[in-house]
């Protein structure tokens, strides 16, 4: 299984860090548009493993777009073409917090159920027009076919749901145990 986490300047590292833990036995790698250092929202520095141009969509099982403010990527044709190709091949695409706004800008969420961006969608949201053709639900994580969206605050639930979707867990009990351990929930 190949899991790719996408880097861009200002991405929210904390929203995807648990994916590395949950998918640690799989091939997890990172990609970005350029081979350069990216600065996360938390001011950490990240160097991607590959560029998007080096990726083969047929070899990716899950592509994850972290939150942050990806609005400067809305018009990026290289990324748009890559993500729409993944979608046309029915590859799993996960997006959390601000990540769904990128998918919405590419038309990926048209006629799909989703979370909106950040903490959902409010009437005064900056990017509400991007979600006009989507069915925005007031839920932490929404799975509609190959698309998985999450609010930013549900980063634990997002990671566990992706693990379940990608068959990382052998049972619901194993997934629940991971969730309880990460959230420090005692019996």
C-alpha positions in Angstrom: 0.0 0.0 0.0 1.3 3.5 -0.9 0.2 6.5 1.1 1.2 9.9 0.0 0.9 13.0 2.2 1.0 16.3 0.3 3.2 19.2 1.5 2.6 22.9 0.8 3.7 26.0 2.5 1.5 26.6 5.6 0.1 23.0 5.8 -1.0 21.9 9.2 1.4 19.2 10.3 -0.5 18.1 13.4 -3.5 17.1 11.3 -1.6 14.4 9.5 1.1 13.3 11.8 -1.0 10.4 13.2 -1.2 9.0 9.7 2.5 8.2 9.9 1.9 6.3 13.1 -1.2 4.4 12.0 0.3 3.5 8.6 3.8 2.9 9.9 3.9 -0.6 8.5 3.0 0.6 5.0 4.8 2.7 2.4 4.2 6.3 3.6 5.9 9.1 1.6 5.5 12.8 1.0 5.2 14.8 -2.1 5.0 18.5 -3.1 5.0 20.6 -6.2 8.7 21.4 -5.9 11.8 19.8 -4.3 12.3 22.5 -1.6 11.8 22.9 2.1 8.2 23.6 3.1 7.3 25.5 6.3 4.3 24.1 8.1 1.8 26.3 10.0 3.6 25.2 13.2 6.8 26.7 11.7 8.5 23.3 11.2 10.6 22.5 8.1 9.8 19.6 5.8 11.5 18.3 2.7 9.2 16.1 0.5 10.3 12.7 -0.7 9.1 13.3 -4.3 7.5 16.0 -6.4 4.0 15.5 -7.8 5.6 15.3 -11.3 7.5 12.2 -10.2 4.4 10.4 -9.0 2.5 7.7 -10.8 -1.2 7.9 -10.0 -1.6 4.1 -10.5 0.9 3.5 -7.7 -0.9 5.6 -5.1 -3.6 4.1 -2.9 -4.3 7.1 -0.7 -3.4 10.7 -1.3 -3.9 13.1 1.7 -4.2 16.9 1.6 -3.6 18.4 5.0 -5.3 21.5 6.3 -3.9 25.0 6.2 -4.6 27.6 3.6 -4.2 26.0 0.2 -5.9 28.9 -1.7 -2.8 29.8 -3.5 -3.0 26.3 -5.1 -6.5 26.7 -6.4 -5.3 27.6 -9.9 -2.3 25.2 -10.0 -2.9 23.1 -13.1 -0.2 20.5 -12.3 -1.8 19.7 -8.9 -5.3 20.0 -10.3 -4.5 17.5 -13.1 -2.9 15.1 -10.7 -5.7 15.1 -8.2 -8.4 14.8 -10.9 -6.5 11.9 -12.4 -6.4 10.2 -9.0 -10.1 10.8 -8.7 -10.9 9.5 -12.1 -9.0 6.3 -11.2 -11.1 6.0 -8.0 -8.0 6.4 -5.8 -8.7 7.3 -2.2 -8.2 11.0 -1.5 -8.3 12.3 2.0 -8.5 16.0 2.9 -8.7 17.6 6.3 -9.5 21.2 7.6 -8.6 23.5 4.7 -7.8 20.5 2.4 -11.4 20.0 1.3 -11.4 23.6 -0.1 -8.7 22.6 -2.5 -10.7 19.6 -3.6 -13.8 21.8 -3.9 -11.9 24.3 -6.1 -11.0 21.4 -8.4 -14.6 20.2 -8.7 -13.7 17.0 -6.9 -16.5 17.6 -4.3 -19.3 18.4 -6.8 -22.3 16.2 -5.9 -20.3 14.6 -3.0 -21.0 14.6 0.7 -18.2 16.3 2.6 -17.3 18.3 5.8 -16.6 21.6 4.2 -13.4 23.2 5.4 -11.8 23.9 8.8 -14.6 23.4 11.3 -17.3 22.9 8.6 -19.1 25.6 6.7 -20.6 28.8 8.0 -22.6 31.3 6.0 -19.8 33.9 6.4 -17.1 31.4 5.3 -14.5 32.8 2.9 -14.7 29.9 0.5 -18.4 29.0 0.8 -18.9 29.4 -3.0 -16.5 26.5 -3.6 -18.9 24.2 -1.8 -22.1 25.2 -3.7 -22.3 22.0 -5.6 -21.3 19.8 -2.6 -23.5 18.3 0.1 -21.9 19.7 3.2 -22.7 17.7 6.4 -22.2 18.7 10.0 -20.0 15.7 10.8 -16.4 15.2 11.9 -15.5 12.9 9.1 -17.4 12.2 5.9 -16.7 9.3 3.5 -18.3 9.5 0.1 -17.0 6.9 -2.3 -13.2 7.4 -2.7 -13.3 10.9 -1.0 -12.7 11.3 2.7 -13.0 14.8 4.3 -12.6 15.9 7.9 -12.8 19.0 10.1 -9.5 20.0 11.5 -10.4 19.3 15.1 -11.2 15.6 14.2 -7.6 14.8 13.2 -7.6 11.7 15.4 -10.9 10.4 14.0 -9.7 11.2 10.5 -6.5 9.1 10.9 -8.4 6.2 12.4 -11.2 6.3 9.7 -8.5 6.3 7.0 -6.9 3.3 8.8 -10.2 1.5 8.7 -10.9 2.4 5.1 -7.5 1.2 4.0 -7.8 -2.1 6.0 -5.0 -1.3 8.4 -7.0 -2.8 11.2 -8.0 -6.4 11.4 -11.2 -5.6 13.4 -13.3 -2.7 14.6 -12.1 -3.5 18.1 -8.5 -2.9 17.0 -9.4 0.4 15.5 -11.3 1.4 18.6 -8.3 0.4 20.7 -6.0 2.7 18.6 -8.6 5.5 19.0 -8.8 5.1 22.8 -5.0 4.9 23.1 -4.5 8.1 21.1 -7.2 10.0 22.9 -6.0 8.6 26.3 -9.4 7.1 27.1 -9.2 4.7 30.0 -11.5 1.7 30.4 
